[in-house]
Amino acid sequence: MQVREVRRRADRGAAAVETALVLPLLLMVIFAMVDFGRMLNAQIRVTEAAREGARAFTLVSKEKAATVATGVLGGPPSADTLRDGHWQGVTGGDCLVEQNDASYEVVYGFEFITPLGVFADFVNPHVIQLKAKAVMPCRA
């Protein structure tokens, strides 16, 4: 009986120590999965906004392209371009008159929602710039 009792006393805090060692790693993995999934979704939306903005830019006007890109992204860019980004169209001339290629670029600021951004050195106040550029031929 004494051997079992001594063994039980020696293993008394082992579970707490193992939890303290493994829990931070597990939380980092969970936070990384959440933020990576959100970032992938945001990049897909940015690419779609650039594609739809270029399409509207070539067929209608530059102002309509900004409206379409804003609709895809869910909101207009604010004055804080680091946080919210910007979107703009570029062409060599007027798409309704000349045969040029029109490009539309969308830059979007992605923010982390988990504390993972604090540990990453490559982010400036938890913001990463996601970019997409679409090029379409103008139709005259």
C-alpha positions in Angstrom: 0.0 0.0 0.0 2.8 2.4 0.8 4.3 2.1 -2.8 1.0 3.1 -4.4 0.6 6.1 -2.1 4.2 7.3 -2.7 3.7 7.0 -6.5 0.4 9.0 -6.3 2.1 11.8 -4.4 4.9 12.0 -6.9 2.5 12.3 -9.9 0.2 14.7 -8.2 1.0 17.9 -10.3 2.0 16.2 -13.5 -1.3 16.9 -15.3 -1.1 20.5 -14.4 2.4 20.9 -15.7 1.6 19.0 -18.9 -1.4 21.2 -19.5 0.6 24.4 -18.8 3.1 23.2 -21.4 0.7 22.1 -24.2 -2.1 24.7 -23.8 -0.2 27.7 -25.3 0.8 25.6 -28.4 -2.7 24.4 -28.9 -4.1 27.9 -28.6 -1.6 29.2 -31.1 -2.6 26.5 -33.6 -6.3 27.3 -33.1 -5.7 31.0 -33.5 -3.7 30.4 -36.7 -6.4 28.3 -38.2 -9.1 30.9 -37.5 -7.1 33.8 -38.8 -5.8 31.9 -41.9 -9.3 30.9 -42.8 -10.5 34.5 -42.5 -7.5 35.8 -44.5 -8.2 33.2 -47.3 -11.8 34.3 -47.4 -10.8 38.0 -47.6 -8.3 37.3 -50.4 -11.0 35.5 -52.4 -13.3 38.5 -51.9 -10.5 41.0 -52.9 -9.8 39.0 -56.1 -13.5 38.9 -56.9 -13.8 42.7 -56.2 -10.9 43.4 -58.6 -12.4 41.2 -61.3 -15.9 42.7 -61.0 -14.4 46.2 -60.8 -12.4 45.7 -64.0 -15.5 44.3 -65.7 -17.6 47.3 -64.7 -14.6 49.7 -65.5 -14.5 48.4 -69.1 -18.2 48.2 -69.7 -19.6 51.2 -67.9 -17.4 53.7 -66.1 -14.7 54.2 -63.4 -17.3 55.4 -60.9 -19.5 52.4 -61.4 -16.4 50.1 -61.0 -15.8 51.7 -57.5 -19.5 51.0 -56.6 -19.3 47.4 -57.8 -16.0 46.8 -55.9 -17.4 48.4 -52.8 -20.5 46.1 -53.0 -18.3 43.0 -53.3 -16.1 44.0 -50.3 -19.1 45.1 -48.2 -18.1 48.7 -47.5 -16.3 51.7 -48.9 -12.7 52.5 -48.0 -12.3 55.1 -45.4 -9.5 57.7 -45.0 -7.5 55.2 -43.1 -6.0 53.3 -46.2 -3.7 51.2 -44.0 -6.7 49.7 -42.3 -9.4 49.7 -45.0 -7.4 49.8 -48.2 -8.3 51.4 -51.5 -9.4 50.4 -55.0 -8.8 52.2 -58.3 -8.9 51.6 -62.0 -6.1 52.4 -64.4 -6.3 52.6 -68.2 -4.3 54.2 -71.1 -7.4 56.0 -72.3 -11.1 56.0 -72.4 -12.5 52.4 -72.6 -15.7 53.5 -74.3 -13.7 55.0 -77.2 -10.3 53.2 -77.5 -9.2 49.6 -77.6 -6.9 49.4 -74.5 -6.4 47.1 -71.6 -8.0 48.4 -68.4 -6.6 47.2 -65.1 -8.4 47.5 -61.8 -6.5 47.1 -58.5 -7.9 46.5 -55.1 -5.8 46.8 -51.9 -7.6 45.8 -48.7 -6.4 45.9 -45.2 -6.9 42.7 -43.2 -7.0 42.8 -39.5 -6.4 39.8 -37.1 -9.2 39.1 -34.6 -7.1 36.8 -32.5 -4.0 37.7 -30.4 -1.8 36.0 -33.0 -1.1 39.4 -34.6 0.7 40.5 -31.5 3.3 37.8 -31.9 3.9 38.4 -35.6 6.7 40.9 -36.4 5.7 41.4 -40.0 2.4 43.2 -39.3 2.1 46.8 -38.5 -0.8 47.3 -35.9 -2.3 43.9 -36.8 -2.9 44.8 -40.5 -1.9 43.0 -43.6 -2.4 44.4 -47.1 -4.2 42.0 -49.4 -3.9 43.0 -53.1 -5.5 41.8 -56.3 -5.2 43.2 -59.8 -7.5 42.3 -62.8 -6.8 43.2 -66.4 -9.5 43.2 -69.1 -9.5 44.4 -72.7 -11.7 47.4 -73.4 -14.5 47.0 -75.8 -15.2 49.9 -78.2 
